[in-house]
Amino acid sequence: MFVRALMLNLCLAILTINLGIIPANAAKDQEFSSWLRDLDAWDAFAREMARQNPTQETVLSQAEALIFSDNPEEALGLLNAFGHFDGTLEGRRLWLKGRAQRQLGLFPEAVLDFAEACSSLDPTQALKSLREEPRLETLWDMVWTRWFWDLWKNPNQDIVQARHGILDRTLSLANQAWPNSRRWQAIAQIWALKPLSFEQDDHAGISSAPSGERVLLVRALAAWSVGFWSVGHKAVEGLSNADQRNFWFRFGEYLKNGAEETSIQAEAAPSMELSFWEVYRPQLRNMASGGWALSGPNTLSWPHFLARLSELSPGQALQAVRKEKESSLLDEGIRSSLSDLEIVFRVLDGDLSVFVDSNTTASHPWDHSLCLALSRILAKNTFPDTFADTDQKLLILSLANAGGVLASPSIQAPFWTVSEQAKSWPLDPLLLYTDLAESLQSPEGKQASAAMLAFLYSRSVAGQRGFLVLAQEAHGQGRIALAWKYVREIDEQDIGPGWGNAYLLARAGLEMEQGMEAESLQTYKSILEITPESVTVARRLKLALLAQRLGQWTWAQDMLEKIWSERDGLPRDLQAETLFWMGEGAQYLGNEDQALDYYLILGWKFPEQNIWALTALYRAGLIYENQGRFTAASRLFSRVAKNADRKSQKEAAEQRVKALEKKTGQAAKGTVPLF
C-alpha cells in the first residue's frame, strides 16, 4: 500500500509540472521565469509567460522569448494582437516588432518599426538602442537606399511628397545614431539639395560629351530601333573615345544577339562600364527584343521592305517611305508603322527636330521603342519627367549618362568617372555597386557589403556572390535553413566566373545536410564534370556509395574505378574500402568474375584491413560456392573463421565450412575416373 501511495504522489507531481502548475513549496513564478531566462531556455520561457495572466510586461517578455527561440511569426502576431501599449512600453513593443520583421526578412517594415519605436523611447535610450542592435546600420542603409531609388524612379510627385517624411525622419535618425559615418554625412548633403525634385533637371541636363558625338549615338540608336545593325555600328565607330566606342559597340551587339560580342575583362574595362554590365545584364537578358525595337506589321512583305530600305541612303529611304504612305489602300496599322519609319529615317538623315513635339497626347514611336526613347533623350539633352516603365528607368538613366546626358547631377556621377569618386555621389547606383563589389573582396566589411549587394542588386554578379557569402556565414552559425534560403537565390549563370564552383559546392553540401540526397548527388555530378579536383576522394567515395543506394550502379562503378585508378597516395584503409565497394558493384551488375577479382585482391593486398578484407573473402567464398568450386570456397571460409574478430562473422564462416564438407564429400563419392 505504501509503494502504491508513493507512486500515486509521484505521478501527481509529474502531472503538475507538465501542466505548468508550480507546487506550493516551489520557487515563485517570477523566479522560475528568471531561472529559465538564465538558461536561455527561451521556448520554455515563452510557454511560461503564456500561462500567466496577460499584462503588457508578460506579453513583451513572451514575444522576446519567441524571437529568441526563432519563432518570429508568432511573436509578431502576439505584438499586433494587443495594440498600442503605454509610454515606453510602446517603444519596446515596436522595437520587438522590428526584430520580428527583420527575422522574417521584412526589412523595410523592420526599419519603419525601429524608427517609430524611437518616438516612444527616451531620445538617449533610442539612439543607444539603434547603435547596439546588431548590424542595424547596414540594414538601415540598404533599406533607406532602396526607398530613395524607388522614389527616384517614380514620376508621381504626389507619392514622392507623401513618402518624403519617412526618408527625412529615418535619415535624421541615422545621422544621430552613427554620427561618424561618412556615408550618412554624404547622403545628408545630397538630401539637402532636394534631389527628388525634378524641377531642377526637367529642362537641362549636363553634357559630358561633345554634341557632335552625341548625334552619332542618336543616329546609332535610331538605326538599331529598326534592326539596321551595320548602320548603327558605323555611327558608333565615329566616336573618338575608345572606351565609349567599345561600350556602345558592345551594347549594339547585345541588342542584336542577346549577348556582348566579347566578354569584359575587369582589369581592362572602366569601373562604371563593368558595373553597368554586371548590374543590368540580367535585366537586359530578360527584356524582350521588342522593347528596344519598333514592331512592324505582321505581314510577310514587311521584312523584305525593311531589307530593301537598309540598302538605301537615309535620304533615299525617307523618300521611299513617303511614297509608300501616299497609297490610299493602306490599312491603319501599316500606315502607322510607315510613319514611325519616317521619323527614324529623318533622324538618320540628320533632322532631329522630329523629337520636338508639343502634342503630348499623341502616340509617338519613342513611346514604343526604348532605343528611340534613348535616342530622343540624347538628342534633346534632357530626361523626361515621366517615363513609361519605372522598372526600366534606372537602366535608361545609366545609358543616357553613358551617352553624356545627366538627368540628376546631384545623384548620378558622370558615367566615365573613376570609382575613387564614389563618396561624392553616395546614391549613384553604379558607383555604389562598384564600391560594394570591391569591399566584398576584403575581409573587413565583407558581411555588410554582402548584405547590401544581395538586397539592392540581387540579380547582379556581386549581388549573387553576396548571397553566397551570407549563406556561408549562416552555415557557419549552424543556421542551415537560412543558409539554404540564401543559396536558393543564386543562379549559376549570374554569379560569374570563379564563383560558380563555390556556389555548387555550397548547394550540394546543404542539399545533403537537409536529406535531399538525390538532388545533392546531381549537383555533385555537375561539379565533377567541371572541377573534379575540388571534390575530395573521401567525398567521391561517399557519392559512389550514395549512387549505389539510389540504384545508380553504373555511375557508382565508374566513380569507384576512377578512384582506384588514382589510388597512389591514398591511405590503405581508403584503398581497401574502394576495392570492396567495387566488388559489390560488379556483383550487382552481374559480373561475378570481376567481383571475385576485386574481393581476392583486397584479401591478399590488404590483410590488415580486417573488416574489409575478411568480408571480401567471405563474399568471394560465397561466389565460389555458388559456382560449385567448393574447395576454394572452403579454404576462404576457413581463413575468415580463423581471423575474424567478430563472433557473428566467425560463426557464419564456420557454418559455411561445415556445409561445404558435406558437399565436397558427396562430390568425391560420385566421381568415377575415366581411366
HELIX and SHEET records of a PDB file:
HELIX    1   1 PHE A    2  ASN A   18  1                                  17    
HELIX    2   2 ASP A   29  ASP A   38  1                                  10    
HELIX    3   3 TRP A   42  ARG A   51  1                                  10    
HELIX    4   4 GLN A   56  PHE A   68  1                                  13    
HELIX    5   5 PRO A   72  ALA A   81  1                                  10    
HELIX    6   6 GLY A   87  GLN A  103  1                                  17    
HELIX    7   7 PHE A  107  SER A  120  1                                  14    
HELIX    8   8 PRO A  123  GLU A  132  1                                  10    
HELIX    9   9 LEU A  136  LYS A  153  1                                  18    
HELIX   10  10 GLN A  157  ALA A  177  1                                  21    
HELIX   11  11 ARG A  182  TRP A  191  1                                  10    
HELIX   12  12 PHE A  198  GLN A  200  5                                   3    
HELIX   13  13 SER A  211  TRP A  224  1                                  14    
HELIX   14  14 TRP A  229  VAL A  236  1                                   8    
HELIX   15  15 ALA A  242  ASN A  257  1                                  16    
HELIX   16  16 SER A  271  ASN A  286  1                                  16    
HELIX   17  17 SER A  289  GLY A  291  5                                   3    
HELIX   18  18 SER A  301  SER A  310  1                                  10    
HELIX   19  19 PRO A  314  LYS A  325  1                                  12    
HELIX   20  20 GLU A  332  LEU A  348  1                                  17    
HELIX   21  21 LEU A  352  PHE A  355  5                                   4    
HELIX   22  22 PRO A  365  ASP A  367  5                                   3    
HELIX   23  23 LEU A  370  LYS A  380  1                                  11    
HELIX   24  24 THR A  390  GLN A  392  5                                   3    
HELIX   25  25 LYS A  393  ALA A  402  1                                  10    
HELIX   26  26 SER A  419  SER A  424  5                                   6    
HELIX   27  27 PRO A  429  SER A  439  1                                  11    
HELIX   28  28 LYS A  446  LEU A  456  1                                  11    
HELIX   29  29 VAL A  461  GLY A  476  1                                  16    
HELIX   30  30 ILE A  480  VAL A  487  1                                   8    
HELIX   31  31 GLY A  500  GLU A  513  1                                  14    
HELIX   32  32 GLU A  517  ILE A  530  1                                  14    
HELIX   33  33 PRO A  532  SER A  534  5                                   3    
HELIX   34  34 VAL A  537  ARG A  549  1                                  13    
HELIX   35  35 TRP A  553  SER A  565  1                                  13    
HELIX   36  36 ARG A  572  TYR A  588  1                                  17    
HELIX   37  37 GLU A  592  LYS A  605  1                                  14    
HELIX   38  38 ASN A  610  ASN A  626  1                                  17    
HELIX   39  39 PHE A  630  ASN A  643  1                                  14    
HELIX   40  40 LYS A  647  LYS A  669  1                                  23    
SHEET    1   A 2 ILE A 206  SER A 207  0                                        
SHEET    2   A 2 VAL A 405  LEU A 406 -1                                        
END                                                                             
